[in-house]
Amino acid sequence: MLPTLRGILVLLLAAPIIALGAWLRNMEWIGWAYASFALILFALDWRLAGRVDRFDVARVHDTKLSLGAENAVTVSVRNRSRRGTRLTVRDEAPEEFKIETRVMEGDVPPLGTWQSVYHLQPLRRGDYKFGDLHLRWLGPLKLVVRQGRVKAAEPVKVYPNLLDVRIYDLLLRRNRLQEMGLRTTRMFGEGTEFERLREYSPDDEFRRINWKATARRNRPVTVEYQTERSQSVIAVLDTGRMMQTPVADIAKLDYAVNAVLFLTYVATGKGDRVGMMSFADDVSHYLAPRQGRGQFYRMLEVLYAVDATQVEPDYRKALTYLAVKQRRRALVVIFTDLSSGASMDSLVAQVSLLARSSLPLVVTISDPDIHAASKQNPNDSLTVYQRAAATQILDERRVALDTLRRRGVLTLDVPANQLSFSVINRYLELKGRTRL
């Protein structure tokens, strides 16, 4: 039980009455009687406030929280008493999460329900646990605050970002994908899969004319084709030490994992076969390309377990393994980090070989902190060193990307917060141009 400000003032009022007893007869006894009466009011207020079981408290959230996203958590309190009250709720969310607030306040009406929503952002995949819910509420006389604990401990899993997938699905149904920053790059007249028949126009190729339909309609009819479905897309995840580098509190690997999951959902929706491989000094996971939404859920479980290691990536071993497993032409999206030295030379050599049989796309995450360090004005020796080091890293990165482009390898170097949508846009662009 905690006294409120009103309760403290009621009790303190007894002090001057008792003090008057030094000058006025019987005032001391009146003061003590007042204090006793105030304590009785305190006890009555505490009793009328009721126990914590007068409330039905629940926490509602997704069964799978999304990495790096703002996940909504709803706390609901139903008052089973005929007396309304003001209450404060504190949730024991996992300490590892970024949370906007842990304490919520509101008024719950008699026999009514009060709800509050807060958001939390997990920074790593894995298993976590919510704790209990703690309540504080006012008594009807507003002299005391009662408090209690509601058992609400429960485990929760943090998966790669599923919220972007749900938003994509919703906007796709409404034909409003532009709101996510996605471009539609569907191109008629390309590919070999039949799309529709339409009237001939002067710009159409003669080989596109459908002569049987032309004879039936007595006017030229041409065939439009769309890009082929059932093509292969393979995501290759580097889980070496450089992918542990954090960008805005989240590791580069986790940004890449989110992008792979989003790419899987979009590509399987387009009818393509999607697979994945993760590697560091050896191949740790391989999932053969398959079609359908079932592959998306298989990919989700594999990506949940992917983790970075403290070793250098072995590109030769990984891409040799992939060449043995995947003999058909495919779009191979390689998520990695460009570091200097032998590792970078190996990446350039192995991806250049891969370009002979498949279409490789090397995706890297740019670090805004390094860009900022390269542009700062030096005013001491530490700043000079930081700027020089950042400039050197960016130069080496630029040289590696230019080398890959000269050898016919596609590259994509974007900030972490733009990674998923940039990868999807490049995939749609390549598919629309029949490059797969």
N, C-alpha and C positions, 0 to 999 in steps of 0.2 A: 504494500500500500504506500502510495506517495501523496503527500499533501499538494494541493494546487496553490497558486498564488492567493486565491480567495481564502483558502483554508488557513494559510500561514497568517494572513492579516486578521482573520477571526481569532486565532489563538493569541497573536501578539496584542490584541486589544485588552486581554486580561492583565497584561503587565502594568499599564498605567493605573488601572483600577486598584490593583493590589498596592501599588506605590502610594496611592492616595490614603491608604490606611495609616501612614505615618502622621497624617494631619487630621483626618476625619475618622471618627469612630465607626467601627463596623464595615468600613469600605474594604478592608482586607478580606473579610469573610465573603462579602459580595463578589469580590474579584475571584476568589477560589471557587465560589459557586458558579460563577460565569464560566470559568475554565472547565469545570466538571461538565457543565451543560454543553459546552463546545465539543468536548471529547465524546459525549453521548451522540451529538449530531454527526461527528466523524464516523462513529461506529455504525450509525443508522445509514449514512450515505454509502459506506462500504458494503453494508448488507444489501441495500436496495440496488446497488450497481450490479449485483449478480456475479456468478462465476463465469469462467471462460466458456463453459459448455452452453451458455445461452446463445452462442454464435456457432453457425456452421461455416467453416472457413475452407476454401479450396484454392489451389494454385493450378492454372491451366496454361499449357504451352505445347508446342509440337513435340512429338515423341522423339524426333531427331532434330537437334539444333543444328543450324548452319554455320559453318566456319566463316568468320570475318564479317558476317551479316548482322544487322540489328534484329534480333529475335524478340518477338513480343511475348511477355509473360503477364497473364491476367490474374489478379488476386481478387477473389470474390468473398464477401462476408454477408451472410444472411442472418438477420436479427430475429430470434424466435421469441423475443420479449415484446410486451406492449409498450415499452418505454424506449424511445429513441435515444441515441447518445452520439457523442463525438469520439472517434477512435483513431489510433495510430497503429499501423501495421509495419513490422520489419521482417523482411524475408532473408533467410540465410542462403543466398545464392552462392555458387562456387567462387572462392576468392580469386581464382585465376582469370575470371571473366572481367571485361570492362563493363561497368554498370553505371547508368546515369544516376540512379538513386536506389537506396535500399529501404528507405523509409517513406511511407505513404500515409496521408491523413485524409479524413473525410467524415461526413455525417451519415450514419445509417439510420433510416426511419424506423418507426415501430412496425414490427412484422414485415419489414422491407429488406431490400438487398442493396449493398454498396459494392461497386467495382472500381478497380484502379488498374491501369496498365503501365508497366515499365519495360524498358528494353535493355537487353544485355548483348554483348559481343564476345563470343569465344575467340581466343587467339590461337588455339591449337586443337587439332583433332584428338579424340580419345574419350575415355570414360571419366565422368565426373559425378558429383552428388550434390543435390540440394539438401539443405538442412530443414529445421523446423520453422514455423511461423510464430512470431511473437506479437501479442496484442496488448495495447493499453487503451482503456476507455474511462470516461468520466462517470462519476456517480450522478444521480439526478439533482443533488444539491450542489454539485460542482465544487465540493470540498476536498475530495480525494480522487486519485486515479488508481484503478486496479489494473493489474497486469497478469498475463497468463501465457502459456506456451501451448501451441497446437501442434501435435505430431504430424509432420508432413514431409519427413525425410524420404527421398526417392533418388534412384540413380538416373542419369541422363547421358546420352551419347551425343558427341559432337561429330557430325559428318561434314563432308565437303558441302559447299553452298548449294542448298536446294531451293532457296527463295527465288533466285534468278530464274531457275527452271520453271517454277510456278508462274512467275510474272510473264515469262516468255509464252507459256501455254495460254494464259489468259489473253494476252495481246494478239497472239496468233489467231485465236478464234474471232477476235474483233477486227482483224486486219489492221492493226495499229502498231506494228513492230518498230516503226520509226521512233516511237516514244522511248524505246530502249537504246536507241542509237544504232539499230541494225538496218542495213540497207538490203533491199530486195534487188537481186541481180539476175533475174530470170531472163534468158535471151532466146527468143524464137529463132528458128532457122538454123540452129546449131544442134549438134548431137545426132543420134540415130534412133532415138525412141519416139514413136509416133505421138503427136500431140493433137492435131486436128486438121480438117480440110477447110480451105477458104478460097475465095476468088483470087485469081491470078492478078498480080500487079506488075507493072513494067520492070521493077527492080528485082523481081524474083529470078532465080536461075532456072533454065529450061529443064535441068535434070530433076527439079522439084515438082514438075507438073505430073499430076496423076491422070493418065490418059483414060482410064476406065471411067472415073468420075466425070471427066471432061465430056466423054461421049454421052453419058447419061443426061447431063445438064445442058449440053449444047453450048457451053461456054468454058473457057480455060479455068481449071481448078488446080491449085497447088497444095502441097503437103507441108505442114509445119512440124518440125521435130523439136523435142525438148532434150535437155541433157540426160545422159543415161543414168539410170538408177542402179542400185546394187554394185556400186563401186566400193573400193576398200580405203579406209582411213585408219591409220595406226598412230596412236599417241605414244611417244617415247619419252619417259620421264627420267631425267638425271637426278639421282638422289645423293650425289656426292656432297662434300663438305661445303662447297660454295653456295649450295642451295639452302643451307641453314641460315644464310645472312638475312636478317630481318629488314623489312621495309614497312614503316608505320606499325611496328610491334608484331607483324605477321611475317613468318618465314617465306622466302621466295618459293620454296617447294609448295607451300599451302596455296599460294596464288595460282601456281601451275596446276595443282590438283583440282581447284575450282574450275579452271579453264577447261581441263580435260573432261570433267563431268558434263559441263555445259555443251562442249563440242559433241560429246557422245549423244546427248539427248537430241540436239538439232540434227546431227547426221543420221541417226537411226530413224528420225521422223522423215527424213528425205529419202529413206529406203536404202541407204548405204550400209555396208558392213563396217563395223568399228571394232578395233582391238587396241590393246595397250601393252606396253612393256616398261618396266622400271629397272634401273641398273645403277650401280656405282662401280666398284672394282669387279663386280660380277653381276649377272642378271638375277634379279630377285623375284620378279613377277612377270609372267607372260600370259596374256589372254588373247586367244586367236580371234580374228575378226568374225563377227556374226551380225545378223540382222535382228531387228525387232526390239521392243521395249524391254524384253527380258535381259538383253545384253546390257542395257542401261543399269538395271538393278544388280547384275553381276559385277559390273564395273564399279558401282557404288561401294559394294562390300570390299572389293580389292583396294580401292583408293583409300578407304577408311584405315587400312592397315599400313599403308605406305609411309615410310619414315626415312629421314636423312641419316647419313652415316659420316664418320670423320675420316673419309678416304677420298682419294682422287678418282674421278670417273675414268673408266677404261672404255673409250669409244670404239676401239678396234674390236675388242671382245664382244661388246654389245651389238654393234651393227653387223658383225659377222654372224652372230647368233640370229639376228633378225633376217638376214639374207637367206639363211638355211630354212627358217620357219615360214617366211613369206616370199614365195617365188613370183607371185603375180604383181603387176604394177599397182602401186598404192600411193596415196598421199601420206607421207611420213612426217608427222609434226613432232619435232624434237624440242622439248623444253629443257633448256640448259642455261648455264651461266658462263660467260666468256672470261676465262682467266688466262694470264700470260704464260709463256713457256711451252714445254713439251705437250701439255694437255691441249692447248689451243691448236698447235700444229697437228696433233692427232685428229682433232675434230675436223679441221679443214680437209685433211687427207681422206678420212673415212667418209665424210658426207659427200665429197666430190666423187668418190667411187659409187656411192649409193645413187647419185643423180643419173647414172647410166641406165638404171633399170626402174627407178621409181621417181616420184616427185617429192624431194625433201623440202621441208620448210623449217628453218631454224628459228625458234622463238626465244627471245631473251627479255629479261625485265630490267629496265633502266632504273637506277637508284636516284631519286631526286636530291638526296643529301650530297651525293658525289657531284652532281651538276651544280648545286649551290656552292659547294666548296671550291669548285674550279672558277667561280665567278666572283668570289669574295675579294675585297680590297685588303691586301696584306698590310698590317700595322705592327706586327711583331714577328719574331722568328718562327713561332708555332704556326701562325697563319700562313706564312710563306711556305713552310713545309707542307701544310695541308693542301694548299692550292697546287703546289708542284706535283704532289702525289695524285691528287684527283685528276689533274690534267693528263698525267701519264697514263692512268687507268683508262680514261676516255679515249685517248689516242690509240692505245693498244686495242681497245674494243672496236674502234672505228676501222682500224686496219684489218682486223679479223673479219668483220662484216663485209668490207669491200672485197676482200679476198674470196669469200664465199660467193658473193654476187658475180664476180668475174668468172667463176667456175660454173655458173649456171644454177646456183643454189638460191632459193628464195629465202629471204630473211624478214623478221619482224621484231623490232626493238621498241617496246612501248612501256609507259609507266605501269606500275602494278595495278592501280585502280582502273585501268583501261584494258587489261590483258584479255579477259574473257570475251568482251564484245569485239575487240580487235581481231582475235583469232577466228571468231564466228564470221565476221565480215570478210576476212581473207578466204576462209573456206568457201563461203557463198560465191565470192568473186571467181575463184578458181573453178568451181563447179559450173558457174554460169558461162565461163569461157571455155568449157570442155578441156581443162588442163589436167583433170584427174585421170 
